Amino acid sequence: MGGPDIASPAFVSTNLDPVSSRAPRPSLPGVCNDVPALLAFEAPYLAEKLVKRGVAADEAEAVALFQEVKKYLVLSALHASRAIPMFSRRVDEAWHQFVLFTREYAAFSRTFFGRFVHHHPREAALGRAPGDEEPMSLPEFAAHYAALFGDLSPLWQDACGLRLSTHLARRRWGKPMVVRRTEHAAELVLLRKPPMVLCAVPFRAEAALTFAIETPAFYVRELPGLGAEERLSLAASLVHLEVLDVSP
C-alpha cells in the first residue's frame, strides 16, 4: 500500500455573488434600521484597499468579504447579549480596514446602527462576566446566519481562500507538536496524553510539514519540496485543523 495523499478540506462553491439566497427582513428594530440598504451599501475605496493589501484576490472577492462584515455586524447587534467570535481572519481584516476609513465608518455605523460600532480584534479575548452565556459556536452562528441571509458563505472558511501569496502564522495550542514517521507516512502528532495524530502526509511532504510547524510565519509559496497545488492543499489542511492561521 502506498502512502496517503495530502488531505484537503472538501471543496465548496466559490460563487462570490453577494446577493443572498434569502431576502433579509427590511428592518430589525433596535438592531439595524434598514437591512436591504445595509447590504446594498458599497465601499469601493475599501474594495480597492483589500485587493492592494492582498486580503482579496480581486474586486469581486473584496466586495463579498465586505458583505460578510455587514452580515456579521447585524448578527452581533441582534445577539448583543451573547459574544460572537470572529470566525474568519479575512472577514475580520476587511472589517479592520473599513474602520481605518474613520469618517466613512463612523457615518456608516450611525446610519445603520444608530451608534458607533466598535471593532474588537479577532485575537482579543471575549470578555465574560459571571453568569454570561458561552460565546456562540460556529454551528450556532451558521444557524442564525441562515435564518436571515441563507447558507453561510464559504468566505467564513479561511482555508478555502488560500493562494501562494497568502501569509500564514502558526497558532498556539499549549502543547508541542512533532512530525514523526510511520511505515507509510509522516504524521503530525500533538504531544498530549495520549498523543493525538492530527494528520498524515506522504513522505515527499514531510519537509514542508516540519517547516510549517517550526516556522512562526511564512507564505504558502515558501513550503519546501512541493508543487503549487500540493502547497495549497497542505496549507489548507493545516488552516482547517487550526494549526495555522491566515495572517495579515
Sequence and secondary structure as in RCSB ss.txt:
>XXXX:A:sequence
MGGPDIASPAFVSTNLDPVSSRAPRPSLPGVCNDVPALLAFEAPYLAEKLVKRGVAADEAEAVALFQEVKKYLVL
SALHASRAIPMFSRRVDEAWHQFVLFTREYAAFSRTFFGRFVHHHPREAALGRAPGDEEPMSLPEFAAHYAALFG
DLSPLWQDACGLRLSTHLARRRWGKPMVVRRTEHAAELVLLRKPPMVLCAVPFRAEAALTFAIETPAFYVRELPG
LGAEERLSLAASLVHLEVLDVSP
>XXXX:A:secstr
                  S SS   S BTTTBS HHHHHH   HHHHHHHHHTTSSSSHHHHHHHHHHHHHHHHH
HHHTTTS      HHHHHHHHHHHTSHHHHHHHHHHHHSS      TTS     TT      HHHHHHHHHHHHS
S  GGG GGGG  TT EEEE   SS EEEEE SS EEEEE SSS EEEEEE GGGHHHHHHHHH SEEEGGG TT
  HHHHHHHHHHHHHTTSEEE  
